[in-house]
C-alpha cells in the first residue's frame, strides 16, 4: 500500500472494496496525440486538395476524426494545430530554393521583336510566410499541449480545437 510522505498510516490513494488500488489515468497518451497530429496534417490536404488528392484523403480524414472523437483523450486535441504546422513547415521546406536569385532575368513573349517582357518573379512565392504560419501553428499546439499536461487533476481544456 502506498502512503503519503511523512505519514505511515494514511494511504495516498484509497483502495477500493477489494483492497486494490484504483488505476491512475495518465494525462499523456502518445497514440492519441499522434492521431490528432495526423488529423492536423490530413485535414488541410483534404480541404485544399479536394480536386486532386483531397477526394481520396477526405474519407480517411473523416474516419480518423470519428475514431478520435469517440476513443481519444480530449487533451490530445492539441496535436491538431501541431499537425497543421508540420504540413506548413513541409510546404516552406519545399519552397526554400525560391529567393531573389531566382528572379535574375526576364522572359520575352509576344511579337518577334521582343517588345513585351514578362517578369518571371511574379509567379514565385517566397517561403517566409509559410514558415511564419508553421511556427505560429506549432507554437499554439505546443502551448495547449504543455498547459494540459501540467494541469494535474483539472479537466482538459474544452476550448481547444
N, CA and C atoms as a LAMMPS dump frame, in Angstrom:
ITEM: TIMESTEP
0
ITEM: NUMBER OF ATOMS
483
ITEM: BOX BOUNDS ff ff ff
-5.0000000000000000e+02 5.0000000000000000e+02
-5.0000000000000000e+02 5.0000000000000000e+02
-5.0000000000000000e+02 5.0000000000000000e+02
ITEM: ATOMS id mol type element x y z
1 1 1 N 0.842 -1.171 0
2 1 2 C 0 0 0
3 1 3 C 0.89 1.239 0
4 2 1 N 0.557 2.196 -0.831
5 2 2 C 1.307 3.435 -0.937
6 2 3 C 0.818 4.411 0.117
7 3 1 N 1.753 5.063 0.78
8 3 2 C 1.379 6.027 1.812
9 3 3 C 1.914 7.397 1.453
10 4 1 N 1.323 8.407 2.043
11 4 2 C 1.785 9.766 1.835
12 4 3 C 3.136 9.959 2.504
13 5 1 N 3.994 10.823 1.946
14 5 2 C 5.288 11.068 2.587
15 5 3 C 5.096 11.653 3.986
16 6 1 N 5.83 11.129 4.919
17 6 2 C 5.761 11.619 6.291
18 6 3 C 4.617 11.015 7.09
19 7 1 N 3.821 10.14 6.501
20 7 2 C 2.704 9.522 7.199
21 7 3 C 2.731 8.028 6.914
22 8 1 N 2.865 7.234 7.959
23 8 2 C 2.95 5.792 7.79
24 8 3 C 1.58 5.142 7.776
25 9 1 N 0.529 5.851 8.155
26 9 2 C -0.766 5.205 8.28
27 9 3 C -1.795 5.64 7.229
28 10 1 N -1.627 6.777 6.564
29 10 2 C -2.64 7.27 5.627
30 10 3 C -2.234 6.933 4.191
31 11 1 N -3.057 6.169 3.463
32 11 2 C -2.706 5.825 2.085
33 11 3 C -2.853 7.045 1.167
34 12 1 N -1.978 7.109 0.142
35 12 2 C -2.032 8.21 -0.819
36 12 3 C -3.272 8.106 -1.689
37 13 1 N -3.622 6.899 -2.1
38 13 2 C -4.821 6.643 -2.89
39 13 3 C -5.625 5.591 -2.136
40 14 1 N -6.857 5.912 -1.778
41 14 2 C -7.62 4.929 -1.011
42 14 3 C -7.947 3.695 -1.854
43 15 1 N -7.793 2.503 -1.278
44 15 2 C -8.109 1.287 -2.022
45 15 3 C -9.619 1.12 -2.167
46 16 1 N -10.006 0.319 -3.173
47 16 2 C -11.436 0.042 -3.347
48 16 3 C -11.866 -1.046 -2.37
49 17 1 N -13.096 -1.545 -2.506
50 17 2 C -13.642 -2.519 -1.552
51 17 3 C -12.851 -3.818 -1.538
52 18 1 N -12.227 -4.174 -2.652
53 18 2 C -11.451 -5.408 -2.717
54 18 3 C -10.021 -5.238 -2.256
55 19 1 N -9.634 -4.049 -1.784
56 19 2 C -8.278 -3.82 -1.319
57 19 3 C -7.314 -3.443 -2.433
58 20 1 N -7.809 -3.302 -3.662
59 20 2 C -6.941 -2.948 -4.791
60 20 3 C -6.894 -1.439 -4.944
61 21 1 N -5.748 -0.946 -5.391
62 21 2 C -5.615 0.485 -5.668
63 21 3 C -6.212 0.774 -7.046
64 22 1 N -6.953 1.865 -7.185
65 22 2 C -7.531 2.181 -8.49
66 22 3 C -6.463 2.581 -9.498
67 23 1 N -6.756 2.338 -10.749
68 23 2 C -5.83 2.712 -11.814
69 23 3 C -5.778 4.232 -11.919
70 24 1 N -4.588 4.748 -12.1
71 24 2 C -4.405 6.182 -12.242
72 24 3 C -4.428 6.51 -13.73
73 25 1 N -5.3 7.45 -14.119
74 25 2 C -5.413 7.833 -15.519
75 25 3 C -4.24 8.716 -15.909
76 26 1 N -3.586 8.337 -16.976
77 26 2 C -2.463 9.127 -17.47
78 26 3 C -2.986 10.327 -18.249
79 27 1 N -2.341 11.491 -18.072
80 27 2 C -2.751 12.69 -18.797
81 27 3 C -2.068 12.756 -20.156
82 28 1 N -1.111 11.88 -20.411
83 28 2 C -0.408 11.915 -21.682
84 28 3 C -0.626 10.599 -22.399
85 29 1 N -1.21 10.671 -23.581
86 29 2 C -1.445 9.485 -24.398
87 29 3 C -0.759 9.691 -25.742
88 30 1 N 0.419 9.12 -25.926
89 30 2 C 1.17 9.363 -27.161
90 30 3 C 0.431 8.902 -28.417
91 31 1 N -0.305 7.812 -28.332
92 31 2 C -1.026 7.328 -29.51
93 31 3 C -2.154 8.285 -29.89
94 32 1 N -2.868 8.799 -28.904
95 32 2 C -3.925 9.775 -29.18
96 32 3 C -3.333 11.059 -29.753
97 33 1 N -2.216 11.493 -29.203
98 33 2 C -1.558 12.696 -29.712
99 33 3 C -1.103 12.493 -31.155
100 34 1 N -0.546 11.334 -31.456
101 34 2 C -0.117 11.042 -32.831
102 34 3 C -1.311 11.039 -33.783
103 35 1 N -2.447 10.53 -33.318
104 35 2 C -3.647 10.537 -34.147
105 35 3 C -4.127 11.942 -34.455
106 36 1 N -4.122 12.822 -33.457
107 36 2 C -4.552 14.208 -33.674
108 36 3 C -3.552 14.957 -34.545
109 37 1 N -2.26 14.661 -34.411
110 37 2 C -1.262 15.286 -35.295
111 37 3 C -1.495 14.84 -36.734
112 38 1 N -1.754 13.546 -36.925
113 38 2 C -2.043 13.04 -38.261
114 38 3 C -3.3 13.69 -38.827
115 39 1 N -4.298 13.881 -37.996
116 39 2 C -5.519 14.562 -38.441
117 39 3 C -5.21 16.009 -38.84
118 40 1 N -4.326 16.663 -38.105
119 40 2 C -3.943 18.028 -38.444
120 40 3 C -3.209 18.122 -39.766
121 41 1 N -2.537 17.056 -40.175
122 41 2 C -1.882 17.03 -41.48
123 41 3 C -2.885 16.712 -42.582
124 42 1 N -3.756 15.733 -42.328
125 42 2 C -4.678 15.263 -43.366
126 42 3 C -5.825 16.227 -43.655
127 43 1 N -6.314 16.941 -42.652
128 43 2 C -7.473 17.817 -42.857
129 43 3 C -7.183 18.93 -43.871
130 44 1 N -6.067 19.67 -43.763
131 44 2 C -5.797 20.672 -44.794
132 44 3 C -5.558 20.058 -46.175
133 45 1 N -4.934 18.875 -46.221
134 45 2 C -4.756 18.206 -47.512
135 45 3 C -6.103 17.871 -48.139
136 46 1 N -7.057 17.455 -47.323
137 46 2 C -8.386 17.117 -47.827
138 46 3 C -9.108 18.349 -48.344
139 47 1 N -8.986 19.435 -47.615
140 47 2 C -9.736 20.642 -47.973
141 47 3 C -9.11 21.359 -49.165
142 48 1 N -7.82 21.64 -49.096
143 48 2 C -7.179 22.427 -50.153
144 48 3 C -6.891 21.62 -51.406
145 49 1 N -6.825 20.324 -51.285
146 49 2 C -6.572 19.493 -52.454
147 49 3 C -7.793 18.705 -52.874
148 50 1 N -8.99 19.253 -52.65
149 50 2 C -10.216 18.5 -52.884
150 50 3 C -10.358 18.066 -54.341
151 51 1 N -9.839 18.834 -55.285
152 51 2 C -9.966 18.469 -56.69
153 51 3 C -8.893 17.491 -57.158
154 52 1 N -7.877 17.252 -56.338
155 52 2 C -6.817 16.322 -56.722
156 52 3 C -6.73 15.183 -55.708
157 53 1 N -5.847 15.298 -54.753
158 53 2 C -5.642 14.23 -53.778
159 53 3 C -6.686 14.247 -52.663
160 54 1 N -7.316 15.387 -52.448
161 54 2 C -8.259 15.532 -51.344
162 54 3 C -9.439 14.59 -51.406
163 55 1 N -9.892 14.263 -52.598
164 55 2 C -11.034 13.37 -52.739
165 55 3 C -10.71 11.965 -52.216
166 56 1 N -9.443 11.59 -52.244
167 56 2 C -9.024 10.283 -51.722
168 56 3 C -8.652 10.363 -50.243
169 57 1 N -8.182 11.519 -49.803
170 57 2 C -7.753 11.692 -48.42
171 57 3 C -8.941 11.992 -47.495
172 58 1 N -9.987 12.603 -48.027
173 58 2 C -11.132 13.02 -47.202
174 58 3 C -11.8 11.867 -46.46
175 59 1 N -12.072 10.708 -47.077
176 59 2 C -12.684 9.615 -46.3
177 59 3 C -11.787 9.113 -45.169
178 60 1 N -10.494 9.086 -45.405
179 60 2 C -9.556 8.671 -44.352
180 60 3 C -9.576 9.688 -43.216
181 61 1 N -9.601 10.96 -43.583
182 61 2 C -9.63 12.031 -42.584
183 61 3 C -10.894 11.963 -41.742
184 62 1 N -12.032 11.786 -42.39
185 62 2 C -13.301 11.711 -41.65
186 62 3 C -13.362 10.472 -40.763
187 63 1 N -12.853 9.357 -41.236
188 63 2 C -12.816 8.148 -40.413
189 63 3 C -11.923 8.32 -39.197
190 64 1 N -10.751 8.916 -39.407
191 64 2 C -9.844 9.177 -38.283
192 64 3 C -10.466 10.146 -37.291
193 65 1 N -11.15 11.17 -37.796
194 65 2 C -11.826 12.118 -36.919
195 65 3 C -12.88 11.421 -36.073
196 66 1 N -13.654 10.541 -36.671
197 66 2 C -14.686 9.819 -35.923
198 66 3 C -14.07 8.947 -34.835
199 67 1 N -13.016 8.233 -35.166
200 67 2 C -12.354 7.368 -34.176
201 67 3 C -11.777 8.202 -33.034
202 68 1 N -11.135 9.317 -33.368
203 68 2 C -10.522 10.145 -32.335
204 68 3 C -11.561 10.809 -31.439
205 69 1 N -12.676 11.238 -32.013
206 69 2 C -13.715 11.858 -31.184
207 69 3 C -14.349 10.856 -30.231
208 70 1 N -14.421 9.611 -30.643
209 70 2 C -15.04 8.585 -29.802
210 70 3 C -14.054 8.035 -28.776
211 71 1 N -12.833 7.751 -29.19
212 71 2 C -11.904 6.995 -28.347
213 71 3 C -10.806 7.808 -27.668
214 72 1 N -10.328 8.869 -28.278
215 72 2 C -9.118 9.529 -27.784
216 72 3 C -9.413 10.456 -26.609
217 73 1 N -8.377 10.691 -25.827
218 73 2 C -8.481 11.616 -24.704
219 73 3 C -8.561 13.042 -25.237
220 74 1 N -9.448 13.861 -24.664
221 74 2 C -9.669 15.206 -25.205
222 74 3 C -8.447 16.119 -25.169
223 75 1 N -7.568 15.958 -24.184
224 75 2 C -6.442 16.881 -24.101
225 75 3 C -5.446 16.682 -25.235
226 76 1 N -5.5 15.558 -25.923
227 76 2 C -4.58 15.304 -27.028
228 76 3 C -4.971 16.079 -28.284
229 77 1 N -6.1 16.792 -28.253
230 77 2 C -6.529 17.575 -29.416
231 77 3 C -5.542 18.682 -29.751
232 78 1 N -4.634 18.971 -28.866
233 78 2 C -3.605 19.976 -29.151
234 78 3 C -2.711 19.54 -30.305
235 79 1 N -2.777 18.284 -30.662
236 79 2 C -1.993 17.788 -31.791
237 79 3 C -2.488 18.289 -33.134
238 80 1 N -3.727 18.754 -33.214
239 80 2 C -4.272 19.21 -34.49
240 80 3 C -3.513 20.42 -35.033
241 81 1 N -3.33 21.508 -34.259
242 81 2 C -2.518 22.601 -34.817
243 81 3 C -1.057 22.214 -35.016
244 82 1 N -0.56 21.27 -34.228
245 82 2 C 0.811 20.805 -34.427
246 82 3 C 0.924 20.12 -35.78
247 83 1 N -0.063 19.289 -36.123
248 83 2 C -0.064 18.622 -37.427
249 83 3 C -0.173 19.599 -38.578
250 84 1 N -1.016 20.622 -38.423
251 84 2 C -1.125 21.643 -39.463
252 84 3 C 0.201 22.398 -39.606
253 85 1 N 0.868 22.64 -38.487
254 85 2 C 2.176 23.295 -38.534
255 85 3 C 3.22 22.446 -39.234
256 86 1 N 3.155 21.133 -39.037
257 86 2 C 4.084 20.231 -39.727
258 86 3 C 3.861 20.303 -41.233
259 87 1 N 2.601 20.323 -41.658
260 87 2 C 2.296 20.423 -43.086
261 87 3 C 2.795 21.763 -43.656
262 88 1 N 2.568 22.858 -42.942
263 88 2 C 3.041 24.162 -43.403
264 88 3 C 4.568 24.228 -43.432
265 89 1 N 5.202 23.572 -42.472
266 89 2 C 6.662 23.52 -42.459
267 89 3 C 7.182 22.754 -43.672
268 90 1 N 6.487 21.707 -44.049
269 90 2 C 6.859 20.932 -45.236
270 90 3 C 6.735 21.792 -46.494
271 91 1 N 5.664 22.582 -46.599
272 91 2 C 5.488 23.476 -47.746
273 91 3 C 6.628 24.497 -47.786
274 92 1 N 6.959 25.077 -46.649
275 92 2 C 8.051 26.053 -46.6
276 92 3 C 9.379 25.406 -46.984
277 93 1 N 9.608 24.187 -46.556
278 93 2 C 10.84 23.477 -46.882
279 93 3 C 10.94 23.239 -48.392
280 94 1 N 9.836 22.882 -49.017
281 94 2 C 9.852 22.655 -50.458
282 94 3 C 10.045 23.937 -51.256
283 95 1 N 9.766 25.08 -50.677
284 95 2 C 9.937 26.365 -51.36
285 95 3 C 11.22 27.065 -50.948
286 96 1 N 12.116 26.394 -50.271
287 96 2 C 13.302 27.047 -49.71
288 96 3 C 14.26 27.567 -50.771
289 97 1 N 14.249 27.037 -51.966
290 97 2 C 15.176 27.472 -53.005
291 97 3 C 14.672 28.706 -53.757
292 98 1 N 13.466 29.135 -53.468
293 98 2 C 12.92 30.328 -54.107
294 98 3 C 13.488 31.544 -53.389
295 99 1 N 14.191 32.362 -54.112
296 99 2 C 14.796 33.547 -53.49
297 99 3 C 14.962 34.624 -54.551
298 100 1 N 15.612 35.677 -54.181
299 100 2 C 15.83 36.789 -55.11
300 100 3 C 16.724 36.364 -56.278
301 101 1 N 17.625 35.404 -56.067
302 101 2 C 18.496 34.958 -57.155
303 101 3 C 17.707 34.255 -58.25
304 102 1 N 16.535 33.717 -57.923
305 102 2 C 15.715 33.05 -58.92
306 102 3 C 15.105 34.042 -59.889
307 103 1 N 15.127 35.31 -59.565
308 103 2 C 14.488 36.341 -60.364
309 103 3 C 15.538 37.182 -61.085
310 104 1 N 16.551 36.584 -61.657
311 104 2 C 17.646 37.352 -62.214
312 104 3 C 17.388 37.875 -63.619
313 105 1 N 16.518 37.247 -64.376
314 105 2 C 16.341 37.674 -65.758
315 105 3 C 14.896 37.948 -66.086
316 106 1 N 14.647 38.261 -67.36
317 106 2 C 13.292 38.472 -67.842
318 106 3 C 13.041 37.542 -69.011
319 107 1 N 11.793 37.234 -69.228
320 107 2 C 11.412 36.368 -70.339
321 107 3 C 10.651 37.202 -71.352
322 108 1 N 10.864 36.931 -72.615
323 108 2 C 10.171 37.665 -73.67
324 108 3 C 8.975 36.864 -74.154
325 109 1 N 7.907 37.585 -74.457
326 109 2 C 6.741 36.953 -75.048
327 109 3 C 6.061 37.961 -75.94
328 110 1 N 5.26 37.508 -76.825
329 110 2 C 4.539 38.417 -77.704
330 110 3 C 5.164 38.468 -79.083
331 111 1 N 5.29 39.678 -79.663
332 111 2 C 5.814 39.79 -81.03
333 111 3 C 7.26 39.312 -81.134
334 112 1 N 7.691 39.062 -82.339
335 112 2 C 9.033 38.535 -82.587
336 112 3 C 10.134 39.519 -82.195
337 113 1 N 9.834 40.822 -82.164
338 113 2 C 10.885 41.788 -81.823
339 113 3 C 11.144 41.87 -80.323
340 114 1 N 10.344 41.177 -79.489
341 114 2 C 10.601 41.111 -78.053
342 114 3 C 10.241 42.375 -77.309
343 115 1 N 9.281 43.128 -77.76
344 115 2 C 8.92 44.371 -77.079
345 115 3 C 8.143 44.134 -75.791
346 116 1 N 7.475 43.004 -75.668
347 116 2 C 6.712 42.701 -74.459
348 116 3 C 7.558 41.791 -73.582
349 117 1 N 7.831 42.207 -72.373
350 117 2 C 8.595 41.374 -71.44
351 117 3 C 7.737 41.061 -70.226
352 118 1 N 7.963 39.914 -69.683
353 118 2 C 7.231 39.453 -68.507
354 118 3 C 8.248 39.168 -67.415
355 119 1 N 7.993 39.675 -66.241
356 119 2 C 8.879 39.428 -65.11
357 119 3 C 8.595 38.044 -64.543
358 120 1 N 9.57 37.116 -64.583
359 120 2 C 9.315 35.761 -64.086
360 120 3 C 9.162 35.696 -62.564
361 121 1 N 9.493 36.768 -61.854
362 121 2 C 9.394 36.757 -60.395
363 121 3 C 7.953 36.817 -59.905
364 122 1 N 7.02 37.196 -60.755
365 122 2 C 5.638 37.337 -60.303
366 122 3 C 5.003 35.988 -59.983
367 123 1 N 5.548 34.901 -60.473
368 123 2 C 4.97 33.584 -60.254
369 123 3 C 5.599 32.855 -59.066
370 124 1 N 6.607 33.42 -58.449
371 124 2 C 7.324 32.759 -57.367
372 124 3 C 6.789 33.189 -56.007
373 125 1 N 6.8 32.27 -55.065
374 125 2 C 6.352 32.543 -53.702
375 125 3 C 7.529 32.292 -52.764
376 126 1 N 7.867 33.279 -51.985
377 126 2 C 8.959 33.15 -51.023
378 126 3 C 8.442 32.386 -49.8
379 127 1 N 9.233 31.48 -49.223
380 127 2 C 8.734 30.592 -48.167
381 127 3 C 8.581 31.216 -46.783
382 128 1 N 8.946 32.478 -46.581
383 128 2 C 8.915 33.055 -45.233
384 128 3 C 7.507 33.116 -44.661
385 129 1 N 6.52 33.374 -45.459
386 129 2 C 5.137 33.404 -44.968
387 129 3 C 4.685 32.036 -44.49
388 130 1 N 5.037 31.014 -45.255
389 130 2 C 4.686 29.649 -44.855
390 130 3 C 5.408 29.265 -43.572
391 131 1 N 6.66 29.68 -43.455
392 131 2 C 7.429 29.377 -42.249
393 131 3 C 6.849 30.09 -41.029
394 132 1 N 6.402 31.311 -41.21
395 132 2 C 5.782 32.066 -40.116
396 132 3 C 4.476 31.398 -39.671
397 133 1 N 3.65 30.985 -40.624
398 133 2 C 2.406 30.28 -40.283
399 133 3 C 2.692 28.948 -39.592
400 134 1 N 3.704 28.233 -40.069
401 134 2 C 4.072 26.962 -39.444
402 134 3 C 4.521 27.175 -38.003
403 135 1 N 5.337 28.19 -37.785
404 135 2 C 5.784 28.484 -36.424
405 135 3 C 4.641 28.847 -35.505
406 136 1 N 3.687 29.629 -36.015
407 136 2 C 2.537 30.008 -35.197
408 136 3 C 1.678 28.794 -34.852
409 137 1 N 1.454 27.92 -35.809
410 137 2 C 0.646 26.722 -35.549
411 137 3 C 1.359 25.78 -34.583
412 138 1 N 2.652 25.576 -34.777
413 138 2 C 3.407 24.701 -33.872
414 138 3 C 3.456 25.275 -32.461
415 139 1 N 3.64 26.571 -32.339
416 139 2 C 3.684 27.204 -31.013
417 139 3 C 2.326 27.112 -30.321
418 140 1 N 1.255 27.354 -31.064
419 140 2 C -0.089 27.273 -30.473
420 140 3 C -0.382 25.869 -29.961
421 141 1 N -0.136 24.865 -30.786
422 141 2 C -0.372 23.487 -30.355
423 141 3 C 0.501 23.08 -29.188
424 142 1 N 1.756 23.51 -29.2
425 142 2 C 2.665 23.17 -28.101
426 142 3 C 2.248 23.825 -26.799
427 143 1 N 1.803 25.075 -26.864
428 143 2 C 1.347 25.763 -25.651
429 143 3 C 0.138 25.058 -25.06
430 144 1 N -0.83 24.702 -25.916
431 144 2 C -2.011 23.975 -25.426
432 144 3 C -1.627 22.626 -24.839
433 145 1 N -0.715 21.922 -25.487
434 145 2 C -0.307 20.602 -25.014
435 145 3 C 0.398 20.69 -23.665
436 146 1 N 1.329 21.619 -23.53
437 146 2 C 2.044 21.774 -22.256
438 146 3 C 1.086 22.206 -21.152
439 147 1 N 0.173 23.111 -21.475
440 147 2 C -0.794 23.576 -20.473
441 147 3 C -1.662 22.421 -19.975
442 148 1 N -2.117 21.587 -20.886
443 148 2 C -2.972 20.476 -20.475
444 148 3 C -2.209 19.376 -19.756
445 149 1 N -0.944 19.189 -20.097
446 149 2 C -0.159 18.159 -19.416
447 149 3 C 0.256 18.606 -18.022
448 150 1 N 0.391 19.9 -17.785
449 150 2 C 0.841 20.406 -16.487
450 150 3 C -0.284 20.571 -15.483
451 151 1 N -1.517 20.49 -15.919
452 151 2 C -2.644 20.733 -15.022
453 151 3 C -3.109 19.413 -14.402
454 152 1 N -2.486 18.989 -13.292
455 152 2 C -2.889 17.729 -12.673
456 152 3 C -4.245 17.864 -11.986
457 153 1 N -5.098 16.903 -12.233
458 153 2 C -6.391 16.877 -11.565
459 153 3 C -7.429 17.76 -12.192
460 154 1 N -7.042 18.649 -13.098
461 154 2 C -8.047 19.505 -13.723
462 154 3 C -8.505 18.886 -15.029
463 155 1 N -9.729 19.128 -15.411
464 155 2 C -10.212 18.545 -16.655
465 155 3 C -9.5 19.186 -17.847
466 156 1 N -9.405 18.475 -18.961
467 156 2 C -8.778 19.053 -20.141
468 156 3 C -9.507 20.283 -20.613
469 157 1 N -8.787 21.164 -21.267
470 157 2 C -9.387 22.405 -21.758
471 157 3 C -10.414 22.103 -22.834
472 158 1 N -11.603 22.658 -22.679
473 158 2 C -12.647 22.407 -23.663
474 158 3 C -12.597 23.405 -24.797
475 159 1 N -11.752 24.419 -24.705
476 159 2 C -11.7 25.455 -25.733
477 159 3 C -10.723 25.105 -26.849
478 160 1 N -10.089 23.956 -26.766
479 160 2 C -9.125 23.593 -27.785
480 160 3 C -9.821 23.056 -29.022
481 161 1 N -9.17 23.192 -30.198
482 161 2 C -9.78 22.711 -31.442
483 161 3 C -9.882 21.209 -31.476
